[in-house]
Amino acid sequence: MSITQSSSRTAPIPARPSVREHGARRARLGLVLLLGSLSAFGALTIDMYVPAMPSMAQQLATDASAVQATLTVFVIGLALGQVLAGPLSDAWGRRAPLLIGLGIYVIGSLGCALAPSVEWLIAARLIQSLGAATGTVLARAIARDLHSGTAMTRFLSTLMLVNGLAPVLAPVLGAQLLTWASWRAVFGVLVGIGTLLLLAVIAFLPESLPAHRRRPARTDAVLSGFGRLLADADLRRHVLAAALMFSAVFVYISGSAFVLQDLHGLSALEFGLVFGANGLGIVIAGWVNGRIVGRWASEATLLRGSLLVAAIGGLAVTACAFLRAPLPLLLVALFVTVSMLGPVLADATSLALAEHGDSAGTASSLQGMLQFLLAALAAWITSQLGTGPGIMGAAMTACVLLALLPLLVADLRRRRRCGPGSADARCRRG
């Protein structure tokens, strides 16, 4: 229904446009909260039970390495689950795989809560991880369905604000639960969270991939899609950057409970607060990245700068360990390194998916698979070398430098190949 003017003096009535704008803002906020929660699924499921790892080893009559195996298995399951969920979502749409995955997650979480032994717990964690993988991979794919270019980077940076709340709130909540209940209550809460997200997706998340943009789910088509993506050198570099930065933070996640609680004597609650502060750093850095990208700096520039800051922080962690620096200095160094996860994931993901909107699910699954497989490998290697802060810092630094090196090499080659004002599209890509 249109609004007409009765005379030239009558001003247009702005009520209906303002209502639509308000509704659009509210819908966008709801989408950000839901997709951010889904993308944080893996981190939430990891971080909430990290403060309980020492007590789990005692109550299940096992050692620290066996409890750490529940973390490693979870990460491997996240990688494998994304390989399945991503291509299937390109063929079936995003909603169906997401709903199936959330149901699997709830079942796996219930199995963890009831686990009578560490072997049972490891098996249930694998089931749980396969379900959690769908939220992690499909949140990125849906973001790519809806946005492109700098708009996608800003949207991903906004998701990191919600995503970053997981490491802020999860360990604190886990530590609080441990003050009056056993570690099993942590997984009981995860059952509830998974159920709420399942209901939210059913009620509020529409399909983002129309039928005409879907791709066949045949094995040969899926393998061809992965091959085409792997042939893109820019995608490989940016996927590797995201994966290795995540690996550096995962080394911290898997070892920090033993370093800060066992070696430095922090309580479960104090450790949760430290862990949460580092998560807050991810939120702040992601927010800043979203505000300045496209205005003051490009995604490529911010990605390299964030990795450089993370490398300096990792070196500082190592130096603090070998110089036996006071605990506050170690915590500051960890904060600097971990905080850079927010901008690195947003910028690297945007650059990786930029040219692959037609296969966003497969591209997202490739990033997720590499991200979690490398993280599991890095955590396993670090655990074999020891649980000291020096080893943890050196491993974090190595991961960040390995992420930064291919980008710097590509920059040098690009400068040699491209002169000022070059029309070659490859010269303009990050």
RODO-2510 file (C-alpha; in nm, 4 decimals, decimal comma):
residues 430
     n   res          X          Y          Z
     1     m     0,0000     0,0000     0,0000
     2     s     0,1508     0,3378    -0,1019
     3     i     0,1336     0,6630     0,0868
     4     t     0,0154     0,9615    -0,1161
     5     q     0,0591     1,3328    -0,0597
     6     s    -0,2544     1,5467    -0,0266
     7     s    -0,0631     1,8666    -0,1032
     8     s     0,2850     1,9934    -0,1738
     9     r     0,3173     2,0914     0,1924
    10     t     0,2600     1,7361     0,3161
    11     a     0,5857     1,5576     0,4016
    12     p     0,6250     1,1828     0,3362
    13     i     0,5415     0,9706     0,6358
    14     p     0,8566     0,7788     0,7356
    15     a     0,6889     0,5294     0,9696
    16     r     0,6783     0,2267     0,7411
    17     p     1,0394     0,2565     0,6122
    18     s     1,1675     0,2993     0,9671
    19     v     0,9762    -0,0079     1,0795
    20     r     1,1260    -0,2088     0,7935
    21     e     1,4734    -0,0819     0,8770
    22     h     1,4252    -0,1705     1,2414
    23     g     1,3051    -0,5157     1,1451
    24     a     1,6033    -0,5631     0,9136
    25     r     1,8481    -0,4622     1,1863
    26     r     1,6822    -0,6973     1,4325
    27     a     1,6885    -0,9819     1,1784
    28     r     2,0579    -0,9187     1,1082
    29     l     2,1372    -0,9181     1,4796
    30     g     1,9509    -1,2450     1,5237
    31     l     2,1379    -1,3983     1,2300
    32     v     2,4729    -1,2839     1,3696
    33     l     2,3939    -1,4300     1,7120
    34     l     2,2803    -1,7623     1,5680
    35     l     2,5630    -1,8034     1,3158
    36     g     2,8158    -1,6815     1,5720
    37     s     2,6913    -1,9418     1,8189
    38     l     2,7131    -2,2138     1,5541
    39     s     3,0645    -2,1106     1,4502
    40     a     3,1660    -2,1126     1,8181
    41     f     3,0360    -2,4662     1,8656
    42     g     3,3770    -2,6306     1,8496
    43     a     3,5463    -2,3748     2,0733
    44     l     3,2614    -2,3867     2,3235
    45     t     3,2733    -2,7650     2,3481
    46     i     3,6490    -2,7574     2,3983
    47     d     3,6847    -2,4605     2,6307
    48     m     3,4074    -2,5434     2,8758
    49     y     3,5668    -2,8671     2,9887
    50     v     3,9340    -2,7597     2,9790
    51     p     3,9322    -2,6491     3,3481
    52     a     3,8007    -2,9960     3,4394
    53     m     4,0802    -3,1920     3,2706
    54     p     4,2958    -3,2425     3,5824
    55     s     3,9952    -3,3607     3,7898
    56     m     3,8757    -3,5833     3,5046
    57     a     4,2107    -3,7625     3,5069
    58     q     4,1702    -3,8291     3,8796
    59     q     3,8061    -3,9407     3,8731
    60     l     3,8492    -4,1671     3,5704
    61     a     4,1689    -4,3159     3,7194
    62     t     4,3837    -4,2246     3,4193
    63     d     4,6715    -3,9916     3,3331
    64     a     4,6923    -3,6493     3,1730
    65     s     4,7829    -3,7832     2,8278
    66     a     4,4677    -3,9981     2,8158
    67     v     4,2516    -3,6970     2,9046
    68     q     4,4319    -3,4889     2,6425
    69     a     4,3432    -3,7662     2,3942
    70     t     3,9754    -3,6737     2,4381
    71     l     4,0699    -3,3303     2,3082
    72     t     4,2734    -3,4663     2,0181
    73     v     3,9962    -3,7062     1,9134
    74     f     3,7439    -3,4234     1,9268
    75     v     3,9544    -3,2105     1,6944
    76     i     4,0060    -3,4981     1,4496
    77     g     3,6293    -3,5560     1,4470
    78     l     3,5724    -3,1869     1,3772
    79     a     3,8011    -3,2131     1,0753
    80     l     3,6363    -3,5281     0,9366
    81     g     3,2860    -3,4001     1,0030
    82     q     3,3518    -3,0836     0,8073
    83     v     3,4752    -3,2819     0,5070
    84     l     3,1329    -3,4505     0,4992
    85     a     2,9127    -3,1560     0,5932
    86     g     3,0601    -2,8988     0,3540
    87     p     3,0114    -3,0847     0,0214
    88     l     2,6744    -3,2227     0,1352
    89     s     2,5552    -2,8702     0,2078
    90     d     2,6565    -2,7619    -0,1437
    91     a     2,4269    -3,0378    -0,2746
    92     w     2,1381    -3,0439    -0,0233
    93     g     2,1373    -2,6876     0,1045
    94     r     2,2549    -2,5688     0,4456
    95     r     1,9568    -2,6483     0,6717
    96     a     1,9274    -3,0268     0,6376
    97     p     2,2943    -3,1121     0,7183
    98     l     2,2885    -2,8561     0,9997
    99     l     1,9818    -3,0078     1,1664
   100     i     2,1235    -3,3612     1,1370
   101     g     2,4553    -3,2486     1,2820
   102     l     2,2966    -3,0741     1,5787
   103     g     2,1001    -3,3908     1,6597
   104     i     2,4210    -3,5965     1,6507
   105     y     2,5887    -3,3410     1,8761
   106     v     2,3180    -3,3716     2,1426
   107     i     2,3481    -3,7526     2,1404
   108     g     2,7277    -3,7370     2,1685
   109     s     2,7138    -3,4842     2,4538
   110     l     2,4777    -3,7106     2,6456
   111     g     2,7185    -3,9996     2,5954
   112     c     3,0022    -3,7884     2,7376
   113     a     2,7983    -3,6997     3,0472
   114     l     2,7310    -4,0692     3,1161
   115     a     3,0806    -4,2005     3,0333
   116     p     3,1981    -4,4628     3,2886
   117     s     3,5574    -4,4738     3,1579
   118     v     3,8033    -4,2649     2,9577
   119     e     3,7642    -4,5047     2,6614
   120     w     3,3864    -4,4452     2,6608
   121     l     3,4491    -4,0722     2,6886
   122     i     3,6848    -4,0758     2,3904
   123     a     3,4248    -4,2572     2,1762
   124     a     3,1462    -4,0192     2,2820
   125     r     3,3683    -3,7184     2,2123
   126     l     3,4170    -3,8456     1,8580
   127     i     3,0389    -3,8610     1,8039
   128     q     2,9990    -3,5188     1,9617
   129     s     3,2673    -3,3713     1,7363
   130     l     3,1067    -3,5010     1,4157
   131     g     2,7914    -3,3135     1,5081
   132     a     2,9720    -2,9972     1,6151
   133     a     3,1540    -2,9876     1,2803
   134     t     2,8370    -2,8966     1,0928
   135     g     2,7857    -2,5745     1,2881
   136     t     3,1489    -2,4728     1,2433
   137     v     3,1649    -2,5270     0,8671
   138     l     2,8139    -2,4185     0,7698
   139     a     2,8277    -2,0868     0,9567
   140     r     3,1111    -1,9828     0,7228
   141     a     2,9298    -2,1183     0,4173
   142     i     2,6086    -1,9310     0,5033
   143     a     2,8095    -1,6104     0,5535
   144     r     2,9537    -1,6571     0,2026
   145     d     2,6062    -1,7240     0,0620
   146     l     2,4891    -1,3873     0,1936
   147     h     2,7961    -1,1629     0,1500
   148     s     3,1073    -1,1119    -0,0612
   149     g     3,4206    -0,8975    -0,0588
   150     t     3,4820    -0,6542     0,2262
   151     a     3,1198    -0,6941     0,3376
   152     m     3,1930    -1,0605     0,4038
   153     t     3,5069    -0,9740     0,6011
   154     r     3,3097    -0,7323     0,8177
   155     f     3,0353    -0,9883     0,8674
   156     l     3,2915    -1,2556     0,9643
   157     s     3,4572    -1,0083     1,2028
   158     t     3,1155    -0,9502     1,3611
   159     l     3,0707    -1,3258     1,3959
   160     m     3,4030    -1,3330     1,5781
   161     l     3,2513    -1,1034     1,8427
   162     v     3,0012    -1,3779     1,9229
   163     n     3,2493    -1,6557     1,8518
   164     g     3,4988    -1,4956     2,0877
   165     l     3,2484    -1,5077     2,3725
   166     a     3,2899    -1,8857     2,3827
   167     p     3,6448    -1,8742     2,5238
   168     v     3,5373    -1,5843     2,7479
   169     l     3,2338    -1,7493     2,9054
   170     a     3,2909    -2,1225     2,8585
   171     p     3,5886    -2,1776     3,0920
   172     v     3,4393    -1,9485     3,3563
   173     l     3,1104    -2,1372     3,3398
   174     g     3,2952    -2,4685     3,3450
   175     a     3,4999    -2,3633     3,6456
   176     q     3,1873    -2,2436     3,8288
   177     l     3,0150    -2,5768     3,7616
   178     l     3,3152    -2,7572     3,9071
   179     t     3,2727    -2,5735     4,2383
   180     w     2,9469    -2,7581     4,3108
   181     a     2,9262    -3,0459     4,0614
   182     s     3,1503    -3,2953     3,8845
   183     w     3,2844    -3,2641     3,5321
   184     r     2,9768    -3,4534     3,4073
   185     a     2,7656    -3,1412     3,4670
   186     v     2,9708    -2,9624     3,2000
   187     f     2,8534    -3,2072     2,9362
   188     g     2,5001    -3,1874     3,0699
   189     v     2,5054    -2,8140     2,9990
   190     l     2,6346    -2,8861     2,6478
   191     v     2,3347    -3,1154     2,5923
   192     g     2,1100    -2,8200     2,6756
   193     i     2,3010    -2,5773     2,4532
   194     g     2,2899    -2,8171     2,1599
   195     t     1,9161    -2,8642     2,2042
   196     l     1,8520    -2,4884     2,2164
   197     l     2,0537    -2,4311     1,8990
   198     l     1,8679    -2,7126     1,7248
   199     l     1,5359    -2,5478     1,8084
   200     a     1,6671    -2,2036     1,7049
   201     v     1,7757    -2,3308     1,3630
   202     i     1,4352    -2,4963     1,3106
   203     a     1,2514    -2,1773     1,4032
   204     f     1,4651    -1,8922     1,2730
   205     l     1,7263    -1,9946     1,0130
   206     p     1,5993    -2,0006     0,6531
   207     e     1,7756    -2,1825     0,3717
   208     s     2,0516    -1,9607     0,2266
   209     l     2,1482    -2,1727    -0,0772
   210     p     1,8777    -2,1772    -0,3460
   211     a     1,8246    -2,4953    -0,5471
   212     h     1,9673    -2,3539    -0,8716
   213     r     2,3058    -2,2926    -0,7040
   214     r     2,3464    -2,6409    -0,5629
   215     r     2,6047    -2,8879    -0,6888
   216     p     2,5851    -3,2688    -0,7251
   217     a     2,6919    -3,4811    -0,4270
   218     r     2,8472    -3,7569    -0,6405
   219     t     3,1883    -3,8746    -0,5235
   220     d     3,3585    -3,7749    -0,8477
   221     a     3,2024    -3,4276    -0,8329
   222     v     3,3100    -3,3796    -0,4709
   223     l     3,6671    -3,4929    -0,5415
   224     s     3,6777    -3,2709    -0,8495
   225     g     3,5608    -2,9789    -0,6372
   226     f     3,8340    -3,0343    -0,3795
   227     g     4,0911    -3,0657    -0,6590
   228     r     3,9814    -2,7390    -0,8170
   229     l     4,0068    -2,5605    -0,4828
   230     l     4,3498    -2,7033    -0,4041
   231     a     4,4744    -2,5808    -0,7425
   232     d     4,4170    -2,2216    -0,6275
   233     a     4,7461    -2,1073    -0,4739
   234     d     4,5884    -1,8039    -0,3049
   235     l     4,3254    -2,0212    -0,1403
   236     r     4,5925    -2,2637    -0,0190
   237     r     4,7957    -1,9866     0,1427
   238     h     4,5000    -1,8272     0,3186
   239     v     4,3513    -2,1577     0,4342
   240     l     4,6937    -2,2547     0,5678
   241     a     4,7276    -1,9211     0,7473
   242     a     4,3939    -1,9689     0,9245
   243     a     4,4735    -2,3314     1,0077
   244     l     4,8177    -2,2635     1,1517
   245     m     4,7030    -1,9643     1,3571
   246     f     4,4265    -2,1810     1,4993
   247     s     4,6880    -2,4510     1,5674
   248     a     4,8951    -2,2036     1,7679
   249     v     4,5943    -2,1171     1,9835
   250     f     4,5017    -2,4846     2,0139
   251     v     4,8482    -2,5617     2,1492
   252     y     4,7718    -2,3031     2,4167
   253     i     4,4261    -2,4524     2,4810
   254     s     4,5531    -2,8091     2,5191
   255     g     4,8486    -2,7220     2,7415
   256     s     4,7472    -2,4139     2,9380
   257     a     4,5518    -2,5986     3,2090
   258     f     4,8603    -2,7978     3,3070
   259     v     5,0972    -2,4991     3,2723
   260     l     4,8874    -2,2483     3,4646
   261     q     4,7170    -2,4783     3,7171
   262     d     4,9794    -2,7454     3,7846
   263     l     5,2977    -2,5395     3,7418
   264     h     5,1814    -2,1926     3,8481
   265     g     4,9207    -2,3001     4,1030
   266     l     4,6113    -2,1254     3,9663
   267     s     4,2770    -2,2597     4,0853
   268     a     4,0168    -2,3804     3,8356
   269     l     3,8280    -2,0523     3,8776
   270     e     4,1424    -1,8371     3,8382
   271     f     4,2375    -2,0350     3,5302
   272     g     3,8890    -1,9833     3,3889
   273     l     3,9219    -1,6075     3,4376
   274     v     4,2597    -1,6018     3,2602
   275     f     4,1222    -1,8153     2,9804
   276     g     3,8229    -1,5852     2,9519
   277     a     4,0425    -1,2744     2,9379
   278     n     4,2249    -1,4193     2,6384
   279     g     3,8890    -1,4877     2,4753
   280     l     3,7956    -1,1258     2,5369
   281     g     4,1116    -1,0332     2,3492
   282     i     3,9819    -1,2290     2,0482
   283     v     3,6562    -1,0322     2,0673
   284     i     3,8304    -0,6936     2,0883
   285     a     4,0779    -0,7680     1,8095
   286     g     3,7995    -0,9012     1,5870
   287     w     3,5903    -0,5898     1,6512
   288     v     3,8797    -0,3591     1,5630
   289     n     3,9484    -0,5616     1,2482
   290     g     3,5877    -0,5231     1,1361
   291     r     3,5961    -0,1466     1,1897
   292     i     3,9153    -0,0756     0,9945
   293     v     3,9063    -0,3312     0,7118
   294     g     3,8312    -0,1635     0,3808
   295     r     3,8719     0,1805     0,5396
   296     w     4,2263     0,2004     0,6691
   297     a     4,3723    -0,1280     0,5479
   298     s     4,2939    -0,4255     0,3252
   299     e     4,2294    -0,7825     0,4392
   300     a     4,5737    -0,8854     0,3132
   301     t     4,7540    -0,6124     0,5077
   302     l     4,5619    -0,6824     0,8278
   303     l     4,6233    -1,0554     0,7950
   304     r     4,9997    -1,0151     0,7687
   305     g     5,0117    -0,7566     1,0463
   306     s     4,8072    -0,9747     1,2825
   307     l     5,0303    -1,2753     1,2186
   308     l     5,3392    -1,0641     1,2852
   309     v     5,1964    -0,9469     1,6190
   310     a     5,1088    -1,3082     1,7072
   311     a     5,4641    -1,4205     1,6272
   312     i     5,6084    -1,1512     1,8537
   313     g     5,3724    -1,2619     2,1300
   314     g     5,4758    -1,6253     2,0859
   315     l     5,8423    -1,5332     2,1116
   316     a     5,7611    -1,3392     2,4287
   317     v     5,5895    -1,6483     2,5787
   318     t     5,9018    -1,8533     2,5088
   319     a     6,1289    -1,5848     2,6527
   320     c     5,9177    -1,5593     2,9691
   321     a     5,9532    -1,9331     3,0239
   322     f     6,3285    -1,9506     2,9799
   323     l     6,3934    -1,6298     3,1760
   324     r     6,1551    -1,7418     3,4538
   325     a     5,9680    -1,4145     3,4234
   326     p     5,6832    -1,3346     3,6666
   327     l     5,3452    -1,4889     3,5849
   328     p     5,1832    -1,1539     3,4831
   329     l     5,4362    -1,1120     3,2006
   330     l     5,3617    -1,4628     3,0739
   331     l     4,9892    -1,3903     3,0817
   332     v     5,0355    -1,0668     2,8840
   333     a     5,2384    -1,2497     2,6185
   334     l     4,9713    -1,5195     2,5909
   335     f     4,7007    -1,2539     2,5639
   336     v     4,8766    -1,0837     2,2717
   337     t     4,9210    -1,4087     2,0791
   338     v     4,5749    -1,5549     2,1373
   339     s     4,3956    -1,2256     2,0621
   340     m     4,5198    -1,2285     1,7039
   341     l     4,3040    -1,5331     1,6284
   342     g     4,0039    -1,3031     1,5719
   343     p     4,1422    -1,0902     1,2864
   344     v     4,3430    -1,3751     1,1320
   345     l     4,0422    -1,6060     1,0991
   346     a     3,8166    -1,3289     0,9639
   347     d     4,0649    -1,1964     0,7072
   348     a     4,2067    -1,5321     0,5973
   349     t     3,8610    -1,6872     0,5617
   350     s     3,7322    -1,3944     0,3582
   351     l     4,0325    -1,4057     0,1244
   352     a     4,0088    -1,7852     0,0894
   353     l     3,6367    -1,7885     0,0038
   354     a     3,6334    -1,4715    -0,2060
   355     e     3,6612    -1,6454    -0,5450
   356     h     3,4634    -1,9569    -0,4548
   357     g     3,1068    -1,8517    -0,3828
   358     d     2,9765    -2,1360    -0,6002
   359     s     3,1346    -2,3964    -0,3711
   360     a     3,1425    -2,2173    -0,0362
   361     g     3,0537    -2,5305     0,1624
   362     t     3,3345    -2,7371     0,0098
   363     a     3,5850    -2,4521     0,0454
   364     s     3,4812    -2,3964     0,4059
   365     s     3,5133    -2,7681     0,4808
   366     l     3,8631    -2,7708     0,3305
   367     q     3,9652    -2,4886     0,5613
   368     g     3,8039    -2,6554     0,8614
   369     m     3,9577    -2,9943     0,7891
   370     l     4,3082    -2,8537     0,7583
   371     q     4,2519    -2,6243     1,0547
   372     f     4,1594    -2,8999     1,2974
   373     l     4,3922    -3,1708     1,1627
   374     l     4,6920    -2,9387     1,1940
   375     a     4,5729    -2,8301     1,5370
   376     a     4,5484    -3,1921     1,6541
   377     l     4,8927    -3,2671     1,5128
   378     a     5,0477    -2,9599     1,6733
   379     a     4,8909    -3,0385     2,0108
   380     w     5,0024    -3,4031     1,9941
   381     i     5,3618    -3,3138     1,9030
   382     t     5,3739    -3,0541     2,1798
   383     s     5,2348    -3,2986     2,4376
   384     q     5,5052    -3,5507     2,3434
   385     l     5,7749    -3,2910     2,4038
   386     g     5,6385    -3,1917     2,7442
   387     t     5,3933    -2,9620     2,9200
   388     g     5,6225    -2,6728     3,0128
   389     p     5,5566    -2,3099     2,9146
   390     g     5,8771    -2,2927     2,7097
   391     i     5,7710    -2,5805     2,4883
   392     m     5,4206    -2,4377     2,4567
   393     g     5,5542    -2,0953     2,3570
   394     a     5,8003    -2,2365     2,1048
   395     a     5,5276    -2,4481     1,9428
   396     m     5,2916    -2,1493     1,9206
   397     t     5,5636    -1,9362     1,7619
   398     a     5,6510    -2,2059     1,5089
   399     c     5,2869    -2,2367     1,3991
   400     v     5,2493    -1,8610     1,3489
   401     l     5,5754    -1,8270     1,1558
   402     l     5,4762    -2,1155     0,9286
   403     a     5,1501    -1,9301     0,8617
   404     l     5,3243    -1,6022     0,7835
   405     l     5,6115    -1,7320     0,5679
   406     p     5,4115    -1,8413     0,2570
   407     l     5,2286    -1,5063     0,2528
   408     l     5,5549    -1,3122     0,2627
   409     v     5,7070    -1,5302    -0,0105
   410     a     5,3989    -1,4736    -0,2274
   411     d     5,4311    -1,0969    -0,1699
   412     l     5,7918    -1,1007    -0,2902
   413     r     5,6990    -1,2972    -0,6021
   414     r     5,4070    -1,0648    -0,6715
   415     r     5,6289    -0,7559    -0,6494
   416     r     5,8732    -0,9078    -0,8972
   417     r     5,5946    -1,0043    -1,1392
   418     c     5,3748    -0,6975    -1,1155
   419     g     5,4692    -0,3449    -1,1951
   420     p     5,2797    -0,0316    -1,0847
   421     g     4,9278    -0,0193    -1,2306
   422     s     4,9384    -0,3776    -1,3569
   423     a     4,6080    -0,4969    -1,5069
   424     d     4,6753    -0,8585    -1,4102
   425     a     4,3991    -0,9633    -1,1670
   426     r     4,6430    -1,1850    -0,9788
   427     c     4,8471    -0,8761    -0,8899
   428     r     4,5503    -0,7243    -0,7068
   429     r     4,4665    -1,0301    -0,4985
   430     g     4,5800    -1,0752    -0,1390
***
